[in-house]
Amino acid sequence: MSAPVLITGATGKQGGAAVHALKAAGVPVRALVRDPARAKNLDVELVEGDLLDRDSLAAAVKGVRSVFSVQMAPFTQDGFDFASELAQATNLIQAAVEAGVPQFIQTTVDSAGPRVVDERFPIRQASMNTKAEIQDRVRAAGFERWTLLKPGFFMENFLPSSAFLFPRGIEGGLVSLLKPATKLALVAVRDIGVAVAAAVADPERFDRVELELASDHLSMTEIAAVLSDAFGAELTAPDMTLEEAFAAGMPEMGAGHDRLNETWMAGRPEYARALGLPLTSFAEWALTR
């Protein structure tokens, strides 16, 4: 049996997609989990550990062929702890280097790096700069091969149950500062898993690739039309002020989307296609979600 791939965040969206894609490709998977009892349904090798506990990572990285690294800033009573997110990534990078892991795959976010200055939205500024710093540490770590995945806006944010864009349910319509003409680089989470599996299968081809991962590129007007057909509800693209969006239940993180009305998201699915990655269109996702 070949060496396993270590997955962090295996019970979350991106890590879960990576587990699914790797298992489908016949690749053995090892998942780093804080509580193995809560992750038994993954049906993979489980290793107990915590990204904030450097010593607990030694067993997780021992003998693996690759690491897929994903972190999120934990939310505390004082807000998002971005220092913790950086510490988690740093601990894993250092543990993997010391264990001689030959490949490291890090996921961040579309447009991460260079540093962002956006005093209007300090949470977005801290989030993007944390991810830029994580990317820098991967580049400088000395891995034989490494890959950076920079996924766009998750299609899953448009699920009817999403408190992010449908805080009032489908009947309350889309809630966002994104304007009708604003285009998003959309990514189906399943496509992130496919990208991870492809990088593991061909590490040399994906070495030092920094992939802006987009599955589709649509305006909010086009997105609303697709969702209307898929959900059987008449939805329109939002056109809200900050005050209106907050009053409608938009979470604070959504305030950062205001900048996308000016900068947009490049949305270049051709980058992934050039690497031979199959992509999920937004219409396909909406019908098969």
C-alpha positions in Angstrom: 0.0 0.0 0.0 1.3 3.5 -0.8 1.9 6.1 1.9 -1.1 8.0 3.0 -2.0 11.7 2.6 -2.6 13.7 5.7 -5.8 15.8 5.6 -6.6 18.5 8.1 -10.1 19.8 8.4 -11.4 16.5 7.3 -14.8 17.1 8.9 -15.1 20.4 7.1 -16.0 21.5 3.6 -12.5 21.5 1.9 -10.9 18.8 3.9 -14.0 16.6 3.5 -13.9 17.1 -0.3 -10.3 16.2 -0.3 -11.0 13.0 1.6 -13.8 12.1 -0.8 -11.7 12.7 -3.9 -8.6 10.9 -2.6 -10.6 7.8 -1.5 -12.3 7.8 -4.9 -8.9 7.7 -6.5 -7.8 4.8 -4.2 -5.3 6.9 -2.2 -5.0 6.0 1.5 -6.0 8.9 3.7 -5.0 9.9 7.2 -7.1 12.5 9.0 -5.9 14.7 11.8 -8.8 15.1 14.2 -9.2 16.5 17.7 -11.9 13.9 18.7 -11.7 10.6 16.9 -15.0 9.5 18.3 -16.7 12.3 16.3 -15.0 11.4 13.0 -15.5 7.7 12.8 -17.9 8.1 9.8 -14.9 9.3 7.7 -13.8 5.7 7.3 -10.1 6.6 7.1 -7.1 6.3 9.4 -7.6 8.8 12.2 -4.8 10.4 14.2 -5.7 12.5 17.3 -4.0 15.9 17.4 -4.4 19.6 17.5 -2.8 22.1 15.2 -2.2 24.4 18.2 -0.2 21.6 19.9 3.0 21.3 18.0 4.1 18.0 19.7 0.8 16.3 18.8 1.5 16.6 15.1 4.6 14.3 15.0 2.6 11.1 14.7 0.2 12.6 12.1 2.9 13.6 9.6 5.1 10.5 10.1 5.4 8.6 6.9 2.9 10.5 4.8 3.5 11.3 1.1 1.6 14.6 1.2 -0.2 17.0 3.5 -3.3 19.0 2.7 -3.4 22.0 5.0 -6.5 24.1 5.7 -7.2 26.3 8.7 -9.9 28.7 9.8 -9.5 31.5 12.4 -11.5 30.4 15.4 -14.2 32.7 16.6 -13.9 33.8 20.2 -15.7 36.3 22.4 -13.2 38.9 21.2 -13.8 38.1 17.6 -11.8 36.1 15.0 -8.5 34.9 16.3 -6.3 35.2 13.2 -3.1 34.7 15.3 -4.4 31.3 16.1 -5.0 30.5 12.4 -1.4 31.5 11.6 0.0 29.4 14.5 -2.0 26.4 13.3 -0.5 26.6 9.8 3.0 27.3 11.1 3.0 24.4 13.4 1.9 22.0 10.6 4.4 23.4 8.1 7.2 23.0 10.7 6.1 19.5 11.6 5.9 18.4 8.0 9.4 19.9 7.2 11.0 18.1 10.2 9.3 14.8 9.1 10.7 15.1 5.6 7.2 15.2 4.0 7.9 15.6 0.2 4.7 17.5 -0.7 2.7 20.2 1.0 -0.6 21.5 -0.4 -2.0 24.6 1.2 -5.4 26.1 0.6 -6.0 29.8 1.2 -8.3 32.1 -0.8 -8.6 33.9 -4.1 -6.6 37.1 -4.1 -4.6 36.3 -1.0 -1.3 38.2 -1.1 0.2 40.8 -1.3 -0.7 42.5 1.9 -4.1 44.2 2.1 -4.7 47.6 3.6 -8.4 48.1 4.1 -9.2 50.0 7.3 -12.9 50.1 6.5 -13.1 46.4 7.0 -10.5 45.3 9.6 -11.7 41.7 9.7 -11.2 41.2 6.0 -7.8 42.9 6.2 -6.6 40.6 9.0 -8.0 37.5 7.3 -6.4 38.2 3.9 -3.0 39.2 5.5 -3.0 36.1 7.6 -3.5 33.9 4.5 -0.8 35.9 2.7 1.6 35.2 5.5 0.8 31.5 5.5 1.5 31.3 1.8 4.9 33.0 2.4 5.8 30.4 5.0 4.9 27.5 2.7 7.1 29.0 -0.1 10.0 29.5 2.2 9.7 26.2 4.2 12.0 24.1 1.9 9.5 21.5 0.7 10.6 19.4 -2.2 7.2 20.1 -3.8 4.4 22.5 -2.8 1.2 23.8 -4.2 -1.0 26.7 -3.2 -4.7 26.5 -4.0 -6.6 29.8 -3.9 -10.3 28.9 -4.2 -12.9 31.5 -5.1 -16.3 32.1 -3.6 -17.9 28.9 -2.5 -21.0 27.9 -4.4 -22.1 26.3 -1.1 -22.6 29.8 0.3 -25.7 29.9 -2.0 -27.4 26.9 -0.4 -30.9 27.7 0.8 -29.9 26.9 4.3 -27.0 29.4 4.2 -27.1 32.0 6.9 -24.5 33.8 4.9 -26.5 34.9 1.9 -30.0 33.7 2.9 -30.3 34.8 6.5 -34.1 35.2 6.1 -34.5 32.0 4.1 -35.2 31.7 0.3 -38.4 33.7 0.8 -36.4 36.6 2.2 -34.2 36.7 -0.9 -30.5 37.1 -1.3 -28.9 39.4 1.2 -25.5 40.9 0.3 -23.6 44.1 -0.5 -22.7 42.5 -3.8 -24.3 44.5 -6.6 -26.2 43.0 -9.6 -23.3 43.5 -12.1 -20.5 42.2 -9.8 -18.9 39.0 -11.0 -17.7 36.3 -8.7 -15.1 33.6 -9.2 -17.2 30.7 -8.0 -15.9 27.4 -6.9 -17.7 24.1 -6.1 -16.1 22.6 -3.0 -16.1 19.3 -4.7 -13.7 20.8 -7.3 -11.2 21.7 -4.5 -11.1 18.0 -3.6 -10.5 17.1 -7.2 -7.6 19.6 -7.4 -6.1 18.1 -4.2 -6.3 14.6 -5.6 -4.8 15.7 -8.9 -1.8 17.4 -7.1 -1.2 14.2 -5.1 -1.4 12.0 -8.2 1.1 14.3 -10.1 3.1 16.3 -7.6 5.8 17.3 -10.2 3.1 18.8 -12.5 1.6 20.8 -9.6 4.9 21.8 -8.0 5.0 25.5 -7.2 1.7 26.0 -8.8 -0.3 28.8 -7.3 -3.8 28.1 -8.7 -6.6 30.7 -8.6 -9.3 28.0 -8.5 -12.5 29.0 -10.1 -15.2 26.6 -11.4 -17.3 29.4 -13.0 -17.4 33.2 -13.3 -20.8 34.8 -13.1 -22.5 38.1 -12.2 -24.9 38.3 -9.3 -27.7 38.8 -11.8 -26.7 35.6 -13.6 -26.3 33.8 -10.3 -29.8 34.8 -9.2 -31.3 33.5 -12.5 -29.6 30.1 -12.0 -30.9 29.9 -8.4 -34.4 30.9 -9.4 -34.5 28.0 -11.9 -33.0 25.5 -9.4 -34.9 26.5 -6.3 -38.2 27.2 -8.0 -38.4 30.7 -6.5 -38.2 34.1 -8.0 -34.9 35.6 -6.9 -33.2 38.8 -7.9 -29.7 40.1 -7.4 -29.5 42.3 -4.3 -28.8 46.0 -4.4 -28.5 47.0 -0.7 -26.7 49.6 1.4 -24.7 48.4 4.4 -27.4 49.4 6.8 -30.1 47.5 4.8 -27.9 44.4 4.6 -27.2 44.3 8.3 -30.8 44.9 9.1 -31.7 41.9 6.9 -29.3 39.7 8.9 -26.1 39.8 6.9 -23.1 38.6 9.1 -20.2 41.0 9.7 -17.9 39.0 7.4 -20.3 39.9 4.5 -19.4 43.5 4.8 -16.0 42.8 3.2 -17.8 41.9 0.0 -18.3 45.6 -0.7 -14.8 45.8 -2.1 -15.7 43.2 -4.8 -18.0 45.7 -6.4 -14.9 47.7 -7.3 -12.3 45.0 -7.8 -14.5 42.1 -8.8 -12.9 38.6 -8.8 -10.8 37.7 -11.8 -12.5 34.3 -12.2 -10.3 32.4 -14.6 -11.6 28.8 -14.9 -9.2 28.3 -17.8 -6.3 28.1 -15.3 -7.8 24.9 -13.8 -8.8 23.5 -17.2 -5.2 24.0 -18.4 -4.1 21.7 -15.6 -6.7 19.1 -16.8 -9.0 19.6 -13.9 -12.7 19.0 -14.5 -14.9 21.8 -13.3 -18.5 22.1 -12.0 -20.6 24.9 -13.6 -22.8 26.8 -11.2 -25.9 25.6 -13.0 -24.8 22.0 -12.6 -24.0 22.6 -8.9 -27.4 24.2 -8.3 -29.2 21.2 -9.7 -27.0 18.5 -8.0 -26.2 20.3 -4.7 
